[in-house]
Amino acid sequence: MNLAYRTREILLLNTVAILVGLAWLLPAIPLAPHYHDFADQRSLLNIHCAMDVLSNTPFALWGMWGLLILRRTHNLNGAQRQTASLFFVGLITTAFASGYYHLAPNDAGLAIDRYGMSFAFAGLMGLATATRISDRAGMALSVASLALGFCAVWVCEATGNMTPWVVFQAGGMVLLLGLLVLPRVPGGLEISWLAIVLIYVAAKVLEMGDQTVFNLTGWVSGHSLKHLVASLAAWPIIHAIRQSETTPH
């Protein structure tokens, strides 16, 4: 393997080790006392918090479309195909897990929601790494991210400490930004990772402004819009996969 790619793998390993250390050493962050009190409590067709439940539907639709596109694409290497598949499957699990949580928001449901999200996040990080570092690094980070995500959720559920989950998400986005400075590997999908980071930031802003957005609009909350915006992260990946079919090799 080219020395440059070995160096990238070593840097990736060190970065992950630092993030794990931060998750372990940083002060504990407790779950906010009223975390489960979302702004939009309206019911529809006997569905409690209906908008927060139903707004998860796009995750499933994007995930199914992505899997269909992958099935029709024959020029992706194993690592990119497998990590993209995990990402799209993760979108589907997120739709069901988050929908379940919002039916009756509580700590146990929140854990299920985050377990579902971990699949999508692991696929996303693995795919980014496969396009910028190497196939084996992409597969390794995908597996490691899934394991670390599950551990972070378990710690939060067992102790109430949100720090590992915060580091898992925020650290992942920082790592993604770091990967942006690296050139694509030969055959790597041309994905707009910056667009995905910006979508993530926009979704977080809407999440934090849940009540404010609901007060301003009177009909939709920030959390419901967060689901809709976050699901758009699938588009840059689907677009890149479709474009790869028309790109000369």
N, C-alpha and C positions, 0 to 999 in steps of 0.2 A: 504494500500500500504506500502511496505517496506520503513523504514525511509531513507535508502540509496538512494532510487529512489526519494523520496521527496526532499532530499538534492540536488540531481542532477537537479531536476526541478527548485529549487530556484536559484541555480547557473546559470542555463540557462537564467532564467528570468532577473537576475541581469546583465548578460553579454549583453543581448539584449538591456536592458535599457541604459547601458554604451555606446553601439554603436550608439543608437539613439541620445544620448547626444552629442557624438562626431560629428555626422553628422550635428547637429544643431549649435554647438559652434565653430567648427574649421573654420579657414579662408576660404573664398570662393575661389574655383579654377575655373578659366574661361576655356572655351573650347578653345583649341589651334587655332590660327588664320587660319591655313591651314589644319585643321583636316581632311577635306573632300578631300584633294588632295592626293589620293592614288597613289602608285608608278606605278602600271600596269593600264594604261588607254586604252589598246588595245580593239578593238571591234571584235566580231565574230558573224556572222549571224545577224547583226544589233543590237546586244546586247552590250551596252556600258559597259566598265569595265567587260568584259565577264568572266574572270577568277575569279574575286571576287564574281560575281553573281553565277556562276555555281559551285564553290567550296563549296557552302552551301548545295548542294545535299546530301552529306553524313549525315547531321543532320537529314534530313527527312527519309533516309533509315534506320539509326540506330533507330530512333524513332518508325518507323513502325515495325521493327523487334522486338524491345522491347515489344511493345503492343501485338504482336503475341505470344511471349514467355509467357507473363503474362496470356494471355487467355488460354494457355495450362497448366498453373501451378495452382494447386488447394490447395497447403499447406501453402500459405502466409496468415498472419493475415490481418485484415482490414486496419490498419494504413500503413503497409509496402506496401500493394497492391495499396492503393489509392495514396500514395506519389510517388511510382514508376510510376504509371500511369500518374500522373501530370508531372513528369520529362520527360517521353517519349513523351507525348503530347507537352510539352514545346520544345523539340528538333524539332518537326515538325513545330511549330509556329516560332521557330527561323529560320529555313530554309527559310520559306516564307517571314518573316519580314526582315531578313538580305538581302535576295535576292532583295526584293523590294527597300531597302535602297541603295544598290550598283548600281542599275540601273541608279539612278540620285542622288548621295550623297548630302544631305543637312540637315539642322537642323531638319526639320519635319520628314524626313525619318529616321534619327538617333533615334528619339523618338520612332517611330514604331519598329525599330530594338530592342531597349532596352525593350520595353513592351513585345515583344516576348521572349526575353532572360529571363525575370523575371519569367515566368512560369516554365522554366527548372530549374532555380536557386532555386525557392521555393520548387519544388519537390525534388531536391537534398538535400537541408538542412533538409526538413521534414523527408526524408528517413534516413539520417544519425542519426537524433535525435531519430527516432523510433527504430533504431537498438542499440542505446547506452544508451538511457535514459528511455523512455516509449512511449507507443502508443499515449497517449493523448498529451504528449509534442511534439511528431512528428507532429501530426495533427495541433496543435496550432501554432508551428513554421512555418509550411508550409503556413498556412493562413496569419500569421503575415508577413512572408517574401514576399509573393505576394503583400500584401498591402503596405509594406514599399518600395518594389521595384518600384511599380507604383508611389508612392509619390516622390521617388528620381528622377524618369524620369520626372515627372511633374515639379518639382522644376528646374531641368536643362533646360527644354524646356521654362519655364516661365521667369526665371531669368538669365539663362546662368551659374548658379553655379553648377559645377560638383562635389562638395564635397560630397553631400549625396550619389551619385552614386558610387563614389570611396570608401566611407566607406561601402556601401552596399556590394560591391564585395570583397574588401580586408578584411573587417570584417568578412564576411561569411567564407572566407578561413581560417582565424585565428580561428574562432569558430570550423570549421571542424577539424583543427589540435588539438584543445583542446579536442574534442570528441574522438580522437584517443587514449588518455590515459585511457579512460574508457573501462571496459570489455563489451562485447556484452550482451544484455539482453537475457534471454532464448527464443529461437526461432528466434533470430535476424539473418538476412542475414550476411554471412561472406564476406563482400565487402572490397576490398583493397582501403580504403579511401586515403591512402598515394599515391597510384598510380594516383588517381584522382587529388589530389593536385599538384603532379608533372606535370601532363598533363596540368593543368591550368597554372602553371608557364611557361612551355615551350610555350604554346600558347601566353601568354603575351609577352614573349621575342621576338617571331616571329612578333607579332603585332608592337612592338616598333622598330624592325629592318626591317620594310616593304621595304624601299628603298634600304637598304644595301643588303638584300637578293636578291632583283631584280637585283642590279648591279652585284652581284657575279655570279648569275646563268644565267641571261640574258633571262630567259623564265618563271620564276615564282617568285611572290613577297612574302614577308613575311606575308602579310595580307591573301593572298590566302592559304598559308600553315597553317596559324593560324586556319582557318576554318576547315581544314582537321584534324589537330592535336586535336583541341578542341572537335570535334565530337567523338574522341576515348574515351572520358570520359564515354560513354555509355557502353563500353565493360566490365569493372569490375562489373558493376551492372547486366548486362545480364548474365555474367558468374556465378555470385553468385546465381541468380535466377535459372539457369539451374542446378547448383550443389545442390541446396536445394532439388530438386526432387529426388536425389540419396542418400541424407543423411538420415540415420535412425533417427526417431523421437520417 
